[in-house]
């Protein structure tokens, strides 16, 4: 089963303004977001280019920009990109699809994807990870976040607008195994409880992963092995 990316694009075009108003300052309310973004900024240092994949209104890119990261943003939704450009005119944003990145092989230094897999099936998650892996340079850094769970949920109202969309939840074992199978190494994962009153009440996961240098990518653990902890 594959989900229609055109439907995802349409939903976020529909709620782009409301989404920007609701989430543009969300990192300020979430200490663990701040912690992992500071770590990403430290580890990526002055390497570039870096991309925020599924950037929405650009708030994650802006947070990293303020930490000194030279970053650009990519999103399916043109209306979301319009919000991002208006809010953050000093950052470059462009339209694109995480399932089919228009980047050359081994061309980017780092990527972040905050909840960018939230509308994907498991097969599409694998496709997305392969695309990120392909685009990263050897030694490139990937930071991913996702909702922890087993079953998707369907919603027909989002931010006051009528929609028709599924939100996906994934187990940590699945995501870890999928990253490992793709070829990533140094996979580190941390879970947290939701910040009640600030977000949907699901458990969250942050994952750091690195594209190996040379041919070492698949040797350190097998898919499904218990993830390391930050």
ChimeraX attribute file (.defattr): number of C-alpha atoms within 10 A of each C-alpha:
attribute: neighborCount
match mode: 1-to-1
recipient: residues
	/A:1	8
	/A:2	10
	/A:3	14
	/A:4	11
	/A:5	15
	/A:6	10
	/A:7	14
	/A:8	19
	/A:9	17
	/A:10	18
	/A:11	18
	/A:12	21
	/A:13	18
	/A:14	19
	/A:15	19
	/A:16	23
	/A:17	17
	/A:18	16
	/A:19	18
	/A:20	18
	/A:21	13
	/A:22	11
	/A:23	16
	/A:24	18
	/A:25	13
	/A:26	13
	/A:27	16
	/A:28	11
	/A:29	12
	/A:30	14
	/A:31	11
	/A:32	16
	/A:33	17
	/A:34	16
	/A:35	11
	/A:36	17
	/A:37	20
	/A:38	16
	/A:39	14
	/A:40	21
	/A:41	20
	/A:42	13
	/A:43	12
	/A:44	21
	/A:45	13
	/A:46	13
	/A:47	15
	/A:48	17
	/A:49	16
	/A:50	25
	/A:51	23
	/A:52	25
	/A:53	27
	/A:54	25
	/A:55	28
	/A:56	30
	/A:57	29
	/A:58	30
	/A:59	21
	/A:60	27
	/A:61	29
	/A:62	25
	/A:63	20
	/A:64	20
	/A:65	17
	/A:66	11
	/A:67	15
	/A:68	15
	/A:69	22
	/A:70	21
	/A:71	23
	/A:72	22
	/A:73	28
	/A:74	25
	/A:75	25
	/A:76	23
	/A:77	25
	/A:78	19
	/A:79	20
	/A:80	28
	/A:81	25
	/A:82	19
	/A:83	20
	/A:84	28
	/A:85	18
	/A:86	12
	/A:87	16
	/A:88	17
	/A:89	11
	/A:90	11
	/A:91	16
	/A:92	17
	/A:93	24
	/A:94	16
	/A:95	15
	/A:96	18
	/A:97	16
	/A:98	23
	/A:99	18
	/A:100	12
	/A:101	16
	/A:102	12
	/A:103	14
	/A:104	11
	/A:105	14
	/A:106	16
	/A:107	16
	/A:108	22
	/A:109	21
	/A:110	27
	/A:111	26
	/A:112	27
	/A:113	22
	/A:114	19
	/A:115	18
	/A:116	20
	/A:117	25
	/A:118	17
	/A:119	22
	/A:120	25
	/A:121	19
	/A:122	18
	/A:123	12
	/A:124	17
	/A:125	22
	/A:126	17
	/A:127	18
	/A:128	21
	/A:129	24
	/A:130	21
	/A:131	19
	/A:132	28
	/A:133	26
	/A:134	20
	/A:135	22
	/A:136	26
	/A:137	20
	/A:138	19
	/A:139	17
	/A:140	25
	/A:141	25
	/A:142	25
	/A:143	22
	/A:144	20
	/A:145	21
	/A:146	24
	/A:147	23
	/A:148	19
	/A:149	14
	/A:150	12
	/A:151	11
	/A:152	15
	/A:153	11
	/A:154	12
	/A:155	12
	/A:156	11
	/A:157	11
	/A:158	16
	/A:159	14
	/A:160	9
	/A:161	12
	/A:162	13
	/A:163	19
	/A:164	14
	/A:165	19
	/A:166	17
	/A:167	15
	/A:168	21
	/A:169	23
	/A:170	22
	/A:171	15
	/A:172	24
	/A:173	14
	/A:174	16
	/A:175	24
	/A:176	25
	/A:177	21
	/A:178	22
	/A:179	25
	/A:180	24
	/A:181	19
	/A:182	22
	/A:183	21
	/A:184	28
	/A:185	23
	/A:186	17
	/A:187	22
	/A:188	16
	/A:189	21
	/A:190	17
	/A:191	18
	/A:192	12
	/A:193	11
	/A:194	15
	/A:195	16
	/A:196	9
	/A:197	7
	/A:198	11
	/A:199	12
	/A:200	11
	/A:201	12
	/A:202	16
	/A:203	15
	/A:204	21
	/A:205	20
	/A:206	22
	/A:207	25
	/A:208	21
	/A:209	22
	/A:210	23
	/A:211	28
	/A:212	20
	/A:213	12
	/A:214	8
	/A:215	9
	/A:216	12
	/A:217	19
	/A:218	16
	/A:219	11
	/A:220	11
	/A:221	16
	/A:222	13
	/A:223	17
	/A:224	16
	/A:225	12
	/A:226	13
	/A:227	19
	/A:228	12
	/A:229	10
	/A:230	12
